[in-house]
Amino acid sequence: MRRLASFFVGVLIGGLVGGTLALLFAPASGKQFQQQIGETIDRISGEVRLAAEQRRKELEEELNRLRQARIKLE
């Protein structure tokens, strides 16, 4: 039982020390970090939308080509 208690005390102290060090050495404040995450999400979602639009146009063009080829075969 004593070993288990010692283990949990060690985990607790390690968590506190690790959390403190993470806060001290964080490259940006919480607000700055949230802003950076928001900007990254906006950029990535814009890139995904653009790629989806381009792919949709490509697929529509291919569909039209296939329809034209089918009409010629009939």
N, CA, C and O atoms as a GROMACS GRO file, in nm:
protein
  296
    1MET      N    1   0.081  -0.119   0.000
    1MET     CA    2   0.000   0.000   0.000
    1MET      C    3   0.086   0.127   0.000
    1MET      O    4   0.055   0.226  -0.066
    2ARG      N    5   0.194   0.120   0.075
    2ARG     CA    6   0.284   0.235   0.084
    2ARG      C    7   0.349   0.264  -0.051
    2ARG      O    8   0.369   0.380  -0.087
    3ARG      N    9   0.382   0.158  -0.126
    3ARG     CA   10   0.444   0.177  -0.258
    3ARG      C   11   0.346   0.244  -0.353
    3ARG      O   12   0.385   0.328  -0.434
    4LEU      N   13   0.219   0.206  -0.343
    4LEU     CA   14   0.117   0.265  -0.429
    4LEU      C   15   0.100   0.414  -0.397
    4LEU      O   16   0.090   0.496  -0.488
    5ALA      N   17   0.098   0.448  -0.269
    5ALA     CA   18   0.086   0.588  -0.229
    5ALA      C   19   0.208   0.667  -0.276
    5ALA      O   20   0.194   0.780  -0.323
    6SER      N   21   0.325   0.610  -0.265
    6SER     CA   22   0.446   0.678  -0.312
    6SER      C   23   0.441   0.701  -0.462
    6SER      O   24   0.483   0.805  -0.512
    7PHE      N   25   0.389   0.602  -0.533
    7PHE     CA   26   0.376   0.615  -0.678
    7PHE      C   27   0.285   0.732  -0.714
    7PHE      O   28   0.319   0.814  -0.798
    8PHE      N   29   0.167   0.740  -0.649
    8PHE     CA   30   0.072   0.847  -0.679
    8PHE      C   31   0.126   0.984  -0.640
    8PHE      O   32   0.100   1.083  -0.709
    9VAL      N   33   0.201   0.992  -0.530
    9VAL     CA   34   0.263   1.119  -0.492
    9VAL      C   35   0.366   1.159  -0.598
    9VAL      O   36   0.375   1.277  -0.633
   10GLY      N   37   0.440   1.064  -0.649
   10GLY     CA   38   0.538   1.092  -0.754
   10GLY      C   39   0.471   1.138  -0.883
   10GLY      O   40   0.519   1.229  -0.950
   11VAL      N   41   0.360   1.074  -0.916
   11VAL     CA   42   0.285   1.115  -1.036
   11VAL      C   43   0.232   1.257  -1.019
   11VAL      O   44   0.240   1.338  -1.111
   12LEU      N   45   0.178   1.287  -0.902
   12LEU     CA   46   0.125   1.420  -0.875
   12LEU      C   47   0.234   1.526  -0.883
   12LEU      O   48   0.216   1.629  -0.947
   13ILE      N   49   0.346   1.502  -0.819
   13ILE     CA   50   0.457   1.598  -0.822
   13ILE      C   51   0.511   1.612  -0.965
   13ILE      O   52   0.541   1.723  -1.010
   14GLY      N   53   0.524   1.502  -1.034
   14GLY     CA   54   0.572   1.507  -1.172
   14GLY      C   55   0.478   1.586  -1.261
   14GLY      O   56   0.523   1.663  -1.347
   15GLY      N   57   0.348   1.567  -1.242
   15GLY     CA   58   0.250   1.643  -1.320
   15GLY      C   59   0.257   1.792  -1.293
   15GLY      O   60   0.250   1.873  -1.385
   16LEU      N   61   0.272   1.826  -1.166
   16LEU     CA   62   0.283   1.968  -1.130
   16LEU      C   63   0.410   2.031  -1.187
   16LEU      O   64   0.405   2.141  -1.242
   17VAL      N   65   0.521   1.962  -1.174
   17VAL     CA   66   0.647   2.014  -1.227
   17VAL      C   67   0.640   2.025  -1.379
   17VAL      O   68   0.682   2.125  -1.437
   18GLY      N   69   0.587   1.922  -1.443
   18GLY     CA   70   0.576   1.924  -1.589
   18GLY      C   71   0.485   2.034  -1.638
   18GLY      O   72   0.517   2.103  -1.735
   19GLY      N   73   0.371   2.051  -1.573
   19GLY     CA   74   0.279   2.159  -1.611
   19GLY      C   75   0.340   2.296  -1.593
   19GLY      O   76   0.324   2.383  -1.678
   20THR      N   77   0.410   2.314  -1.483
   20THR     CA   78   0.475   2.443  -1.457
   20THR      C   79   0.581   2.472  -1.563
   20THR      O   80   0.588   2.583  -1.615
   21LEU      N   81   0.662   2.373  -1.594
   21LEU     CA   82   0.765   2.393  -1.697
   21LEU      C   83   0.703   2.421  -1.834
   21LEU      O   84   0.754   2.503  -1.910
   22ALA      N   85   0.594   2.352  -1.864
   22ALA     CA   86   0.527   2.376  -1.993
   22ALA      C   87   0.477   2.519  -2.001
   22ALA      O   88   0.492   2.583  -2.105
   23LEU      N   89   0.420   2.570  -1.894
   23LEU     CA   90   0.372   2.709  -1.895
   23LEU      C   91   0.487   2.808  -1.903
   23LEU      O   92   0.476   2.910  -1.971
   24LEU      N   93   0.596   2.779  -1.834
   24LEU     CA   94   0.710   2.871  -1.836
   24LEU      C   95   0.780   2.877  -1.972
   24LEU      O   96   0.827   2.983  -2.013
   25PHE      N   97   0.786   2.764  -2.040
   25PHE     CA   98   0.858   2.759  -2.166
   25PHE      C   99   0.768   2.763  -2.289
   25PHE      O  100   0.815   2.739  -2.401
   26ALA      N  101   0.640   2.791  -2.271
   26ALA     CA  102   0.547   2.800  -2.384
   26ALA      C  103   0.591   2.918  -2.472
   26ALA      O  104   0.626   3.024  -2.422
   27PRO      N  105   0.589   2.898  -2.606
   27PRO     CA  106   0.637   3.002  -2.696
   27PRO      C  107   0.542   3.122  -2.706
   27PRO      O  108   0.585   3.229  -2.750
   28ALA      N  109   0.416   3.108  -2.668
   28ALA     CA  110   0.321   3.218  -2.681
   28ALA      C  111   0.221   3.210  -2.567
   28ALA      O  112   0.206   3.106  -2.502
   29SER      N  113   0.153   3.323  -2.543
   29SER     CA  114   0.051   3.325  -2.439
   29SER      C  115  -0.071   3.248  -2.487
   29SER      O  116  -0.080   3.211  -2.605
   30GLY      N  117  -0.163   3.224  -2.398
   30GLY     CA  118  -0.284   3.149  -2.433
   30GLY      C  119  -0.364   3.216  -2.543
   30GLY      O  120  -0.408   3.150  -2.637
   31LYS      N  121  -0.383   3.346  -2.533
   31LYS     CA  122  -0.460   3.419  -2.635
   31LYS      C  123  -0.388   3.416  -2.770
   31LYS      O  124  -0.451   3.396  -2.874
   32GLN      N  125  -0.256   3.435  -2.768
   32GLN     CA  126  -0.180   3.430  -2.892
   32GLN      C  127  -0.187   3.291  -2.954
   32GLN      O  128  -0.201   3.277  -3.075
   33PHE      N  129  -0.179   3.191  -2.870
   33PHE     CA  130  -0.184   3.053  -2.919
   33PHE      C  131  -0.321   3.023  -2.979
   33PHE      O  132  -0.330   2.960  -3.084
   34GLN      N  133  -0.426   3.068  -2.913
   34GLN     CA  134  -0.561   3.050  -2.967
   34GLN      C  135  -0.576   3.120  -3.101
   34GLN      O  136  -0.637   3.067  -3.193
   35GLN      N  137  -0.520   3.240  -3.112
   35GLN     CA  138  -0.527   3.315  -3.237
   35GLN      C  139  -0.452   3.241  -3.348
   35GLN      O  140  -0.500   3.231  -3.461
   36GLN      N  141  -0.334   3.189  -3.316
   36GLN     CA  142  -0.256   3.114  -3.415
   36GLN      C  143  -0.332   2.989  -3.460
   36GLN      O  144  -0.333   2.957  -3.578
   37ILE      N  145  -0.394   2.920  -3.366
   37ILE     CA  146  -0.471   2.801  -3.402
   37ILE      C  147  -0.587   2.840  -3.492
   37ILE      O  148  -0.614   2.773  -3.591
   38GLY      N  149  -0.657   2.948  -3.457
   38GLY     CA  150  -0.770   2.994  -3.539
   38GLY      C  151  -0.726   3.030  -3.680
   38GLY      O  152  -0.794   2.993  -3.776
   39GLU      N  153  -0.615   3.100  -3.692
   39GLU     CA  154  -0.564   3.138  -3.824
   39GLU      C  155  -0.525   3.014  -3.905
   39GLU      O  156  -0.552   3.007  -4.025
   40THR      N  157  -0.463   2.918  -3.840
   40THR     CA  158  -0.424   2.795  -3.909
   40THR      C  159  -0.547   2.718  -3.956
   40THR      O  160  -0.549   2.668  -4.068
   41ILE      N  161  -0.648   2.709  -3.871
   41ILE     CA  162  -0.771   2.640  -3.909
   41ILE      C  163  -0.838   2.711  -4.026
   41ILE      O  164  -0.884   2.645  -4.119
   42ASP      N  165  -0.843   2.844  -4.022
   42ASP     CA  166  -0.902   2.920  -4.133
   42ASP      C  167  -0.826   2.896  -4.263
   42ASP      O  168  -0.887   2.878  -4.368
   43ARG      N  169  -0.693   2.898  -4.255
   43ARG     CA  170  -0.612   2.877  -4.374
   43ARG      C  171  -0.633   2.738  -4.432
   43ARG      O  172  -0.652   2.722  -4.552
   44ILE      N  173  -0.630   2.638  -4.346
   44ILE     CA  174  -0.646   2.501  -4.393
   44ILE      C  175  -0.786   2.479  -4.449
   44ILE      O  176  -0.801   2.413  -4.552
   45SER      N  177  -0.889   2.533  -4.382
   45SER     CA  178  -1.024   2.513  -4.434
   45SER      C  179  -1.041   2.584  -4.568
   45SER      O  180  -1.112   2.533  -4.655
   46GLY      N  181  -0.978   2.698  -4.586
   46GLY     CA  182  -0.982   2.766  -4.716
   46GLY      C  183  -0.914   2.684  -4.825
   46GLY      O  184  -0.964   2.675  -4.937
   47GLU      N  185  -0.801   2.624  -4.791
   47GLU     CA  186  -0.731   2.540  -4.888
   47GLU      C  187  -0.815   2.416  -4.924
   47GLU      O  188  -0.818   2.374  -5.040
   48VAL      N  189  -0.881   2.359  -4.825
   48VAL     CA  190  -0.965   2.242  -4.850
   48VAL      C  191  -1.083   2.280  -4.939
   48VAL      O  192  -1.117   2.207  -5.033
   49ARG      N  193  -1.146   2.395  -4.910
   49ARG     CA  194  -1.258   2.440  -4.995
   49ARG      C  195  -1.212   2.463  -5.139
   49ARG      O  196  -1.281   2.423  -5.233
   50LEU      N  197  -1.098   2.526  -5.156
   50LEU     CA  198  -1.046   2.552  -5.290
   50LEU      C  199  -1.017   2.421  -5.363
   50LEU      O  200  -1.052   2.406  -5.480
   51ALA      N  201  -0.954   2.327  -5.295
   51ALA     CA  202  -0.924   2.198  -5.356
   51ALA      C  203  -1.052   2.124  -5.392
   51ALA      O  204  -1.060   2.059  -5.497
   52ALA      N  205  -1.154   2.133  -5.306
   52ALA     CA  206  -1.281   2.066  -5.334
   52ALA      C  207  -1.349   2.129  -5.456
   52ALA      O  208  -1.405   2.058  -5.539
   53GLU      N  209  -1.344   2.261  -5.466
   53GLU     CA  210  -1.404   2.329  -5.582
   53GLU      C  211  -1.332   2.288  -5.710
   53GLU      O  212  -1.397   2.260  -5.811
   54GLN      N  213  -1.200   2.285  -5.707
   54GLN     CA  214  -1.124   2.246  -5.826
   54GLN      C  215  -1.156   2.102  -5.866
   54GLN      O  216  -1.175   2.073  -5.984
   55ARG      N  217  -1.162   2.015  -5.768
   55ARG     CA  218  -1.191   1.874  -5.798
   55ARG      C  219  -1.332   1.859  -5.852
   55ARG      O  220  -1.356   1.778  -5.942
   56ARG      N  221  -1.427   1.936  -5.798
   56ARG     CA  222  -1.565   1.930  -5.847
   56ARG      C  223  -1.571   1.974  -5.992
   56ARG      O  224  -1.639   1.911  -6.073
   57LYS      N  225  -1.500   2.080  -6.027
   57LYS     CA  226  -1.498   2.127  -6.166
   57LYS      C  227  -1.438   2.020  -6.257
   57LYS      O  228  -1.489   1.995  -6.367
   58GLU      N  229  -1.330   1.957  -6.212
   58GLU     CA  230  -1.268   1.851  -6.291
   58GLU      C  231  -1.365   1.735  -6.314
   58GLU      O  232  -1.375   1.682  -6.425
   59LEU      N  233  -1.436   1.696  -6.210
   59LEU     CA  234  -1.529   1.585  -6.221
   59LEU      C  235  -1.649   1.621  -6.310
   59LEU      O  236  -1.698   1.537  -6.386
   60GLU      N  237  -1.695   1.745  -6.300
   60GLU     CA  238  -1.805   1.789  -6.387
   60GLU      C  239  -1.761   1.789  -6.533
   60GLU      O  240  -1.838   1.749  -6.621
   61GLU      N  241  -1.638   1.834  -6.559
   61GLU     CA  242  -1.588   1.833  -6.697
   61GLU      C  243  -1.577   1.690  -6.749
   61GLU      O  244  -1.613   1.662  -6.864
   62GLU      N  245  -1.528   1.600  -6.666
   62GLU     CA  246  -1.516   1.460  -6.706
   62GLU      C  247  -1.654   1.400  -6.732
   62GLU      O  248  -1.672   1.325  -6.828
   63LEU      N  249  -1.750   1.432  -6.647
   63LEU     CA  250  -1.886   1.383  -6.666
   63LEU      C  251  -1.944   1.434  -6.797
   63LEU      O  252  -2.008   1.359  -6.870
   64ASN      N  253  -1.921   1.560  -6.829
   64ASN     CA  254  -1.970   1.616  -6.955
   64ASN      C  255  -1.903   1.548  -7.074
   64ASN      O  256  -1.968   1.522  -7.175
   65ARG      N  257  -1.773   1.520  -7.064
   65ARG     CA  258  -1.704   1.450  -7.173
   65ARG      C  259  -1.762   1.311  -7.192
   65ARG      O  260  -1.784   1.267  -7.306
   66LEU      N  261  -1.787   1.242  -7.082
   66LEU     CA  262  -1.845   1.107  -7.092
   66LEU      C  263  -1.986   1.111  -7.151
   66LEU      O  264  -2.023   1.023  -7.229
   67ARG      N  265  -2.063   1.210  -7.113
   67ARG     CA  266  -2.199   1.223  -7.170
   67ARG      C  267  -2.192   1.250  -7.319
   67ARG      O  268  -2.270   1.195  -7.396
   68GLN      N  269  -2.098   1.335  -7.360
   68GLN     CA  270  -2.084   1.366  -7.503
   68GLN      C  271  -2.039   1.242  -7.580
   68GLN      O  272  -2.086   1.218  -7.691
   69ALA      N  273  -1.950   1.164  -7.522
   69ALA     CA  274  -1.905   1.043  -7.588
   69ALA      C  275  -2.019   0.943  -7.599
   69ALA      O  276  -2.031   0.874  -7.700
   70ARG      N  277  -2.102   0.936  -7.498
   70ARG     CA  278  -2.218   0.844  -7.501
   70ARG      C  279  -2.316   0.888  -7.608
   70ARG      O  280  -2.372   0.804  -7.680
   71ILE      N  281  -2.340   1.018  -7.620
   71ILE     CA  282  -2.433   1.068  -7.722
   71ILE      C  283  -2.382   1.034  -7.861
   71ILE      O  284  -2.460   0.997  -7.949
   72LYS      N  285  -2.251   1.045  -7.882
   72LYS     CA  286  -2.193   1.015  -8.013
   72LYS      C  287  -2.206   0.868  -8.047
   72LYS      O  288  -2.220   0.833  -8.164
   73LEU      N  289  -2.200   0.781  -7.946
   73LEU     CA  290  -2.210   0.637  -7.970
   73LEU      C  291  -2.353   0.593  -8.002
   73LEU      O  292  -2.373   0.490  -8.066
   74GLU      N  293  -2.450   0.669  -7.958
   74GLU     CA  294  -2.588   0.630  -7.981
   74GLU      C  295  -2.628   0.658  -8.119
   74GLU      O  296  -2.742   0.631  -8.157
   0.00000   0.00000   0.00000
